[in-house]
Each structure stands twice: as structure tokens, then as C-alpha cells.
Amino acid sequence: MAEVLLSGIQKRFGAVPIIHWLDLHIHDGEFVALVGPSGCGKSTLLRMIAGLEAVTLGRIHIGGRDVTDLDPKDRDIAMVFQNYALYPHMTVAANMGFSLEHRGRPRSEIAERVRWAADILGLAQLLERYPRQLSGGQRQRVAMGRAIVRNPQVFLFDEPLSNLDAKLRIVMRGEIKGLHQRLKTTTVYVTHDQVEAMTMADRIVVLNAGRVEQVGSPLELFDRPANQFVAGFIGSPAMNFIPGRCTPDGFSAAGVMLPMPAGAGKAHTGRDATYGIRPEHFEPCAAGEGVAARVTLVEPLGSETQLGLRLGDAQVIALFRERLTVAPGDVLHLRPKAAAVHLFDAGSGVRMVASFDA
């Protein structure tokens, strides 16, 4: 196990900047997820840690050792790819032990390490099969087994679950998290799926256009996003955003008046802002209370109901834990939970922090 330290990292492809300037300290034994939209630089950053992409500027340290200019084989890392990258002509056992064989390790040691990894991953009965005889989930376990037999200092995962169906992704998500809890190996995990990141990682790094928007625990990013980008990226369904203005009586937006956290109106009176409220932070109320909203879409999800609503001039999504008997065209009275409201500066998108937000 080892810490990973990225200092002043920049990456350009020709004149095009991909990573602008990045400092990141990943602690020994920590599970860190890199998330962000397509093209934000998360896979490029992972490949630089692995040594598969050269760093334009900056230094990379793994376990206190400067590895910036070292080949991938000399960095003591193991990478699990999206497409498994298994050798089709080799058995499961041969695939898992290949890296050790390539390093000239004794056959007895290779066999022992492969059996150990197979027992952890539930592959003991599949060691003599070939990749074509395995399901997608089994192939991903083999790819993970090939990584852990080496006992590296750092695991690197590049969107390993994106080729699996939704149900299997949930299963494998739990297995990867369980593997980390058992081995305690420092792990860097790239995903575009923020639900994966929220459920698996100790900390999440949110990237946007090659820059770090925020680093924090899953709940920290969910509860206290640094800006509107992070607020909209973390959480499913996504946060609702309504532009308007702060007043002493509430937030004036979309032809309606919305509640704000205590003290916010006084602190930011007259300021243009964006009102952020998560779908699960609406509560139904009696007629004459709250705000009237017209139902535009009903999505029953079993244990909860998701509604599309026209709130004044704004279109929002609301998520209720109970089953509601409503139909498109109905009017529903609801109230945003004032304590759960986020306010973002209209120009910069930065979260507006004041005494009420302490």
C-alpha cells in the first residue's frame, strides 16, 4: 500500500490543454473516485498515474517514490480496464498468473497466488475455463484477479463496469468495494457514473474540463457542493436549478416566491442567484400553503413517485417517498424544505456561503 501524490500536473495534446493544473493527495489505503462528464480528463489522469500517458508538467509520487519518468512496469501499480483485456487463448489461471510469469516468478508461487485470488473472487471452479466460456461479470472478476495477484501498491480502475448490465453493475460494485475493504490497497477509480462513486469511494474528485471542481467525501459533495456544477453532477435525479433574485421575503423566481434558509434573504437581498433544490426535498402541503405546481409527468417507481412539475415558469422534478394518486394536468401544492435549499451566484455559479450556512 502507498499514498499517491500528484503535484502541479498538466497535460497537453499539442496545443490543446487536457489537464490544466492539478494537485491531489490520495492517502495510503484510500479509495478515490475520479468523476466528471465525458472529455473532462479523468481517464487521461488515470493513464498518467499508470505511466501510459506522459506528463507535460508536474510530478507523480507513489509510496514516496518519484515515478513521473518511470515505465508502467516499474511503478508497482495494477490496472483494470473497461474491456477486460484478457488473452482469449489462455485459461483463467493462465490469465491471472501471466504478469507473475512474465516477471520470472517461480511456478509454485504463481499457483499459490492465483489460488488465493481465485478464492477471494469466487473463481476457484473456473480456473481451467477460457474467457469465451465466461459471463461478463466472470470476465471482470478475472481481470481483477490478474491485478491483485501482483499485490501492487496501487489499483487503478478505468470504468470497469460500463460494459455490464444494470443488475450486474450493482453486484460488481459491491464486490469491488468488498475487495478494497479486505485488501486495504490504495485505489483510484474512474467512472462517469456518480452513483458508483457515491456508493464506493472514500473521497470523490469532481473534474470538469481538466480542472478539479471539488474534492470531498460523497456526503460532503452531496450536502455542501462548492458550486452549481458539482451540485448538478452529484445526486440522482439531478438537483433542480431556478434562476431568480433574493429578497427579504424569499426567493423571487419563475413568477413565484420560494422559501430560503433562515437569514439568507437578509444576507443577500437584491442579489441575482440560482435556487437549487433536490427532487427529494419537496414536501406536499395543503391548498393555500406552499406553491401551486401543475403536474406534467408521472413516473411511479414502486416505493416512490417521481413527478415532472411546472412551477411558475420553471420545469422541475420532485421525488416523493410515498405513492401519489395524481395525473398530468393536476395541480399539486408543495413546499421546498428551506433548510435544504442551495443558493449559487448567478454569474460564477459558486455556492453562496453566509452565517446561515455555518
Secondary structure, 3 states (H helix, E strand, C coil): CCCEEEEEEEEEECCEEEEEEEEEEECCCCEEEEECCCCCCHHHHHHHHHCCCCCCEEEEEECCEECCCCCHHHCCEEEECCCCCCCCCCCHHHHHHHHHHHCCCCHHHHHHHHHHHHHHHCCHHHCCCCHHHCCHHHHHHHHHHHHHCCCCCEEEEECCCCCCCHHHHHHHHHHHHHHHHHHCCEEEEECCCHHHHHHHCCEEEEEECCEEEEEECHHHHHHCCCEHHHHHHCCCCCCEEEEEEEECCEEEECCEEECCCCCHHHHHCCCEEEEEECHHHEEECCCCCCEEEEEEEEEECCCCEEEEEEECCEEEEEEECCCCCCCCCCEEEEEECHHHCEEEECCCCEECCCHHHC
